[in-house]
Amino acid sequence: MITILIVYGALGYSQEALFGTRPFIQLSIEFSTMEAGRETNRTVVLYSRTEAGITDVYTRVENPTFLRNLQFLSLGRQAGQPEQWVRTSSGLRRLPQSSQGEALFSSAVENTDIILPVLNPVPKESAALPPEFSHLQTYQAESFKFFESPDGLRRYYKGEQSGLIYGFDVYESSGNRVKTYRVQEIQVVQGEVLPSNAIMEDTRSRRTTRLTVEEVSFPGVIPARFFNPQALR
């Protein structure tokens, strides 16, 4: 059985990210990025909280230590697009809602990949599933102008029971696929299904990033300071 959903960016954003559905999540993720034959490695910490149906995500580079000022913050809203900030070596910037994809920590992961749009059902006959997902109960999602990006189509493949996003594809309006995300291994922590290893590939930037989730915890609360834009300065 396959369940397929469609999403339109104008309708809002779902209260989940790529890394679990618990109210409070803390992760340590290794970003290993290949670009032009060169590999860079970043250890990234990610904090996610969902309260009253709104999801906020904060992430920063933990290692190498001289890059710890590199940070990203996304604050969800009851309606409309999330507010997002990024701190790079050039300073702190608030991302405009017309952002066309801000690469995070010189990886293939962009700000538009972190928070998912709302999913809405469509007939499963509307599109075929990639063969690697044929054994899953999955969602397919389409979007236009998600975060006002040039993406013509986004399809998400989601486990119905676990809620895990097993992958997504991004297509240009021309129909060319320009980005893929695939979970290659999963782990189960306190009953929560999470990615263990995943790969994100962007043909536009010619970057491929392997994400290895090394540490997982579900704290009772995450300090509010992590979700304060002023704290990024």
C-alpha positions as CSV (number, residue, x, y, z in Angstrom):
1,M,0.0,0.0,0.0
2,I,1.3,3.4,-0.9
3,T,0.0,6.7,0.3
4,I,0.9,9.8,-1.8
5,L,0.5,13.4,-0.6
6,I,1.0,16.7,-2.4
7,V,2.2,19.9,-0.9
8,Y,1.9,23.5,-2.0
9,G,4.3,25.9,-0.5
10,A,1.7,28.7,-0.2
11,L,-0.4,26.6,2.3
12,G,2.2,26.6,5.1
13,Y,4.7,24.4,6.7
14,S,4.5,21.1,8.5
15,Q,5.6,20.8,12.1
16,E,8.4,18.4,11.5
17,A,11.9,18.3,10.1
18,L,14.1,15.7,8.6
19,F,15.3,14.5,12.0
20,G,12.5,13.1,14.1
21,T,9.1,14.0,15.4
22,R,9.7,14.4,19.2
23,P,8.9,17.7,20.9
24,F,12.6,18.3,21.8
25,I,15.5,16.8,19.9
26,Q,19.2,17.3,20.2
27,L,21.5,15.7,17.6
28,S,25.2,15.6,16.7
29,I,25.6,15.2,12.9
30,E,28.8,14.7,10.9
31,F,28.6,16.7,7.6
32,S,31.1,15.2,5.1
33,T,31.0,17.2,1.9
34,M,32.7,16.5,-1.4
35,E,33.1,19.4,-3.8
36,A,35.5,19.5,-6.8
37,G,37.3,16.4,-5.5
38,R,37.9,18.0,-2.1
39,E,36.3,16.7,1.2
40,T,35.4,18.9,4.1
41,N,34.1,17.7,7.4
42,R,31.9,19.6,9.9
43,T,30.5,18.3,13.2
44,V,27.1,20.0,13.6
45,V,24.8,20.2,16.6
46,L,21.1,20.5,15.9
47,Y,18.3,21.5,18.4
48,S,14.7,21.2,17.4
49,R,11.6,22.1,19.5
50,T,7.9,21.8,18.7
51,E,5.5,23.6,20.9
52,A,1.9,24.4,20.2
53,G,2.3,23.0,16.7
54,I,5.2,25.3,15.8
55,T,8.7,23.9,15.1
56,D,11.9,25.9,15.6
57,V,15.3,24.6,14.5
58,Y,18.8,25.9,15.6
59,T,22.0,24.4,14.3
60,R,25.7,25.4,14.5
61,V,29.1,24.0,13.7
62,E,30.7,22.4,16.7
63,N,33.9,21.2,15.1
64,P,36.3,22.5,13.8
65,T,36.2,24.9,16.7
66,F,37.3,27.9,14.7
67,L,34.0,27.6,12.8
68,R,31.7,27.7,15.8
69,N,30.4,31.1,14.8
70,L,28.6,29.5,11.8
71,Q,25.0,29.1,12.8
72,F,21.5,28.8,11.4
73,L,18.1,29.5,13.0
74,S,14.6,28.8,11.8
75,L,11.6,30.0,13.8
76,G,8.2,28.6,12.7
77,R,5.0,30.6,12.5
78,Q,1.3,29.7,12.9
79,A,0.8,30.9,9.3
80,G,3.2,31.6,6.5
81,Q,6.8,31.0,6.0
82,P,9.3,30.5,8.9
83,E,11.7,33.3,9.8
84,Q,15.3,32.3,9.3
85,W,18.7,33.7,10.1
86,V,22.2,32.5,9.1
87,R,25.5,33.5,10.6
88,T,28.5,33.1,8.3
89,S,32.1,34.4,8.4
90,S,30.6,37.7,6.9
91,G,28.3,38.2,9.9
92,L,24.6,37.7,10.7
93,R,21.9,37.9,8.0
94,R,18.2,37.5,8.1
95,L,17.2,35.4,5.1
96,P,14.5,37.0,3.0
97,Q,11.4,35.0,2.2
98,S,12.5,35.1,-1.4
99,S,15.7,33.2,-0.5
100,Q,16.5,30.7,-3.3
101,G,18.4,28.3,-1.1
102,E,21.1,29.2,1.4
103,A,23.8,26.5,1.6
104,L,24.5,25.6,5.3
105,F,28.1,25.2,6.4
106,S,29.4,24.8,2.8
107,S,27.4,21.7,2.3
108,A,24.7,20.4,-0.1
109,V,22.1,21.1,2.7
110,E,20.1,24.3,2.3
111,N,17.8,26.3,4.4
112,T,14.9,25.2,2.3
113,D,15.7,21.5,3.1
114,I,15.4,21.8,6.9
115,I,11.7,22.6,7.4
116,L,9.1,20.6,5.5
117,P,6.0,22.2,3.8
118,V,2.6,20.9,4.8
119,L,1.6,17.7,3.1
120,N,-1.8,17.2,1.4
121,P,-3.3,14.1,-0.2
122,V,-3.5,13.5,-4.0
123,P,-4.3,10.3,-5.9
124,K,-1.4,7.9,-6.0
125,E,-1.8,7.5,-9.8
126,S,-0.6,11.0,-10.3
127,A,3.1,10.0,-10.3
128,A,5.3,6.9,-10.1
129,L,7.5,6.2,-7.1
130,P,11.3,5.7,-7.5
131,P,12.0,1.9,-7.3
132,E,14.0,2.3,-4.1
133,F,10.9,3.3,-2.3
134,S,8.5,0.7,-3.8
135,H,8.6,-1.3,-0.5
136,L,7.6,1.7,1.7
137,Q,4.4,3.3,2.6
138,T,5.3,6.7,1.4
139,Y,4.2,10.2,0.8
140,Q,4.9,12.1,-2.4
141,A,4.8,15.8,-2.2
142,E,4.8,18.5,-4.8
143,S,5.4,22.1,-4.3
144,F,5.8,25.3,-6.3
145,K,7.8,28.3,-5.3
146,F,8.6,26.6,-1.9
147,F,10.3,29.4,0.0
148,E,10.1,31.3,-3.3
149,S,12.8,29.0,-4.7
150,P,13.2,28.2,-8.4
151,D,12.2,24.6,-7.6
152,G,9.5,23.4,-10.0
153,L,8.7,20.3,-8.0
154,R,9.6,18.7,-4.6
155,R,8.6,15.1,-3.8
156,Y,9.0,13.7,-0.3
157,Y,8.9,10.0,0.5
158,K,7.8,9.4,4.1
159,G,7.3,6.3,6.1
160,E,3.6,6.2,7.1
161,Q,4.1,4.5,10.5
162,S,7.5,5.9,11.5
163,G,7.0,9.4,10.1
164,L,10.6,9.4,8.9
165,I,11.4,11.2,5.6
166,Y,13.3,8.5,3.7
167,G,14.2,10.8,0.9
168,F,13.1,13.7,-1.4
169,D,13.7,14.9,-4.9
170,V,13.9,18.4,-6.2
171,Y,13.2,19.2,-9.8
172,E,13.5,22.4,-11.8
173,S,10.5,23.7,-13.8
174,S,12.1,22.2,-16.9
175,G,11.8,18.7,-15.3
176,N,15.5,18.2,-14.6
177,R,16.2,16.7,-11.2
178,V,18.7,18.9,-9.4
179,K,18.8,17.5,-5.8
180,T,18.3,14.2,-4.1
181,Y,18.2,13.2,-0.4
182,R,18.3,9.5,0.5
183,V,18.4,7.8,3.9
184,Q,20.7,4.8,3.6
185,E,20.6,3.5,7.2
186,I,18.2,4.1,10.1
187,Q,18.4,3.8,13.8
188,V,15.7,3.5,16.5
189,V,16.2,5.5,19.7
190,Q,13.6,5.2,22.5
191,G,11.1,4.1,19.8
192,E,11.8,7.0,17.5
193,V,13.0,6.1,14.0
194,L,15.8,8.4,12.8
195,P,18.3,8.5,10.0
196,S,21.7,7.1,10.8
197,N,23.3,7.7,7.5
198,A,22.0,9.8,4.6
199,I,23.3,11.4,1.4
200,M,22.2,14.7,-0.1
201,E,23.4,15.6,-3.6
202,D,22.9,18.9,-5.4
203,T,23.9,19.0,-9.1
204,R,23.6,22.8,-9.2
205,S,26.4,23.3,-6.6
206,R,28.1,20.0,-7.5
207,R,28.2,19.2,-3.8
208,T,27.5,15.8,-2.2
209,T,27.1,15.7,1.6
210,R,27.0,12.5,3.7
211,L,25.1,13.1,7.0
212,T,26.0,10.7,9.8
213,V,23.8,11.1,12.9
214,E,26.3,10.3,15.7
215,E,24.5,11.3,18.9
216,V,20.7,11.5,19.7
217,S,18.9,12.7,22.8
218,F,15.4,13.8,23.7
219,P,15.8,16.4,26.5
220,G,12.8,17.4,28.6
221,V,13.4,21.0,27.4
222,I,15.8,23.0,25.3
223,P,16.9,26.4,26.7
224,A,15.1,29.3,25.0
225,R,18.4,31.1,24.3
226,F,19.1,28.7,21.4
227,F,16.1,30.1,19.6
228,N,16.8,33.7,20.2
229,P,18.1,35.6,17.0
230,Q,19.9,38.1,19.2
231,A,22.1,35.3,20.6
232,L,23.5,34.7,17.2
233,R,25.4,38.0,17.2
